[in-house]
Amino acid sequence: MKSKFCATYVLAGCFLASMLSACGGGGSGSIPDSSPAVLAPGATYTMQQNNSVLVPAGTTVSANGTTVTVAGSNTTTNTTNGAVVVVPTTATGPANNTVTTE
């Protein structure tokens, strides 16, 4: 009698564990990641509307015939849709400056 009782609980426990594991484990929901992408040295990126990227100092942002060089730390550079962001291969500082479009 005892082994039948234990086997029932083991089977019920396994069933419950498999059902619970099927419910969780998220990570790829429908909510998009809102944190800005970090551009590595040597990267070139074309900005899209309502977009932000993190870049190190020395990065250039070109839009409408004008080029701006990002300087300093923890700054924000506003630009337009289609702007080209170029991170020099020699960039060594932290990518803590934001380039953003509206």
Buried (B, 14 or more C-beta within 10 A) or exposed (E): EEEEEEEEEEEEEEEEEEEEEEEEEEEEEEEEEEEBBBBEBEBEBEBEEEBBBBBBBBBBBBBEEEEBEBEEEEEEBEBEEEBBBBBBEEBEBEBBBBBBBE
